[in-house]
Structures are given as C-alpha cells and as structure tokens.
Amino acid sequence: MEVTTGAIFDYEEIVCKRPFDPGIKPKVEKELRGVNKREQRLIYTDEKSGKELLLFIEEGYVFGLMRIWFLRGICELKDYSEEMERNGAIKKWLEVEIP
C-alpha cells in the first residue's frame, strides 16, 4: 500500500496532529487481502491518538496477482456521513492534490 501526501496531511495536520504512524500500513494491508472492490472504506482505531479513523483506500496498479492500493485520505469516523459521500463532497476532497 502506498500512502499519498494527502492522507499524510490529513493525519498530521487535521486529524491526529502528530507525525504519521507507519504502523497503519501493515495493519491495513492485512485487511485488504482478498478484497475485490476498487474503493474501500476501512475503520481503523489509532492506538496513539485513541481516535477511530475512517481510511479511504483506492485500488491502484494491478500486476498479475499483485495489487497496489493507495491510501487517499483519512478522517475521524465521527466526521463522516453518507450524505457527504452521495453529494460528491468526499470525492472532491479525495481528488485534491497536495504537493
């Protein structure tokens, strides 16, 4: 799994206010084994901050049986709503490029 600069920004500047925890990556990769959807929404409990996070993951490259996933964004679970997903607010937010 590759973590985008947008997801790191979300974690460090908006959600957890601390350096990105690289321990997220192996835990999420384990959850993604055998998943066949292009987009995933995974709930992750961040042990360092104690917050329940919602991770926005998108399928990237596929090489035969190998698949690369991109962690595109992170928000607190309590800040997410189905309405934001339906009206396109989530999609627009995830498409923002942070250099």
Secondary structure as UniProt FT lines:
FT   STRAND          2..3
FT   HELIX           5..9
FT   HELIX           10..15
FT   TURN            22..23
FT   HELIX           24..32
FT   TURN            33..34
FT   STRAND          39..45
FT   TURN            47..49
FT   STRAND          52..63
FT   TURN            64..65
FT   STRAND          66..76
FT   HELIX           77..79
FT   HELIX           82..86
FT   TURN            87..88
FT   HELIX           89..94
//
